[in-house]
Amino acid sequence: MDLKFEVSGRIARPVDEVFEAVANPDKLSGYFTTGGAKGRLETGAVVTWDFADFPGAFPVHVVEVEKNKRIILRWDAGDTDGEPGGEGGTYQTLVTMRFEQLEDGRTLVSISEEGWRQTAAGLKSTIGNAGGWMQMLCAMKAWVEHGINLREGMFR
């Protein structure tokens, strides 16, 4: 069984505005990367994201960006296994964000992540990240549609 997931949500704004809320580090920092984001998401870039709930900026490797359609990232899996007989060490997962303009003017955002090792630590990281990405979608909806930062003061 592969450890992977997909979450999605609809944002009541045009696709270019929703895409920019992710690709632009200043906008992303307004609702998601509570410790700040540095670097625009562009193909081949390595940017940094920092979160108050996981302090310390870490690299995000941008594999591919297709404006208003898709963003593909690689980042550390977040588990080092540590189980007897496990592989140990760090490795990366693959995150794919898709943006689809809907007929009613809203944008459907889907985020999938895959590539964890099939261990207890990998399963725990998979579940944690699924919740984190769903929280990101909820925070983005509140920010883009209403200017409300749901994560403000939540983690510190």
N, C-alpha and C positions, 0 to 999 in steps of 0.2 A: 504494500500500500504506500503510495507516494504521499508525503506530507506537504499539502498545499491547500490553498483556499482562495475564494473570491468573494468580495463584498461590493455592494453597489448602492447608489443613491441618486436621486434626482435633485438638481439645483435649479431654482427658478430664475435663471439668467442665461444669456446667450453663451455658446460654447467658447468664443474668444475670451470673454470675461472670466469664465470658470477656469479655462486652461491657464490664463495669466495668473490666476490666484495660486497656482501651483508652481509655475515656471519662474516667477519673479520672487527673488529671495525676500524682498521687503514685504510683499503681500503674504507670503508663506509664514513669515515671522509674526504677522499680525494675529494669527489664529492657531498655528500648529507648532512650529518650532519655537517653543517658549523661551529657549536660551539664544535663539537667533539662527538664521540661515545666511550663509555667505556663498555667493556665486549663483549665476543664472543657470537653470537647467538647459544645457545645450549639448548636442551629441559630442562625446569625447571628453567632456569636462569632468573634473573631480571637484565637487563642492563640499561644504561642511554644514552639518545640521547639529544643533545643540538643543537639548530638552531639559527643563528643570527637573523632571522626574527621572532622567537618566543623565546626570550632569557630565559634561565633558564633550566638546565638539568631536564628531567623528566623520570620516570621509564617506561620501556617497558618489559612486562611479556612474556617470550617465552614459549608458550604452547607446541609446538612440532617442531622438526627439523628432516627432513629426507634428508640426504645429497644428493645434486644435484637434488632433487625432489620438496621439499616443506618446507616452513617456516610458522608457524602459531603464531601470536602475539596477545596480548591484551594490549590496552592502553586506557587512558582516552579519552572520546568522544570529549572533547573540548567545550561542551556546558553545561551550568548549568541551562538551560531552562529559569528560571526567569519570565515566562509568568504567568499571573493570572490563577489559577487553574492547573498550571503545576506541574510536579513531583519534579522539582528542584534537587539539589545535583549532585554529579559527578557519572558517571557510565562508563563502558568500552565498546569499540567496538572490533570486531574480524577482524583481518587482515590476509588474506591468500595469500602467494606468492607461485606461482608454476613455476617450471623451466622445460622446455622440450627441449631436444636435437633434432634438426631438421636434416633431411637427408642431407641438404646442408652444415652442419657444424655450422650453426647459432643456437642460443638458443632463444626460445620463453619464455618470462617472462610475467606472468599474475598476477595482484595484485587485489584482491577484498577486500572490507571492508563492514561490515554490523553491525547492532545493534543500530542505533540511535533511539531516541524517535521520534515519529511522531508529531513533533512540528515545528514551524517556525525556532527555534534555531537549532533543529536537522537537518532540511533540509539545512540550511545555512552551518553547519559543514560538511554534506555529500558532498555538492558541493565543498566546499573548499578543503576537503581531496582528492576528485577525481582529482582535478587540481594539488594538491601537489604530489600525487603518479605518475601522468603522467609526471610531471616535473622531478621527481626522475628517471623515466625510461629514459627520454631524457638525463639527466645529466649522468646517468650510461653509456649510449651508447657512448656519447662523451668521457667519461673518459676511459672506458675499450677499446674502439676501437682506440682512437687517443690521449689519455693522456691529454685531455683538460678538465679543471674544469669550467663548465658553471656557477656555482654558486659563484665563486670567485669574491668578491667585489659587488655582486648583492644586498646584504641586509644590508651592512654597509659601 
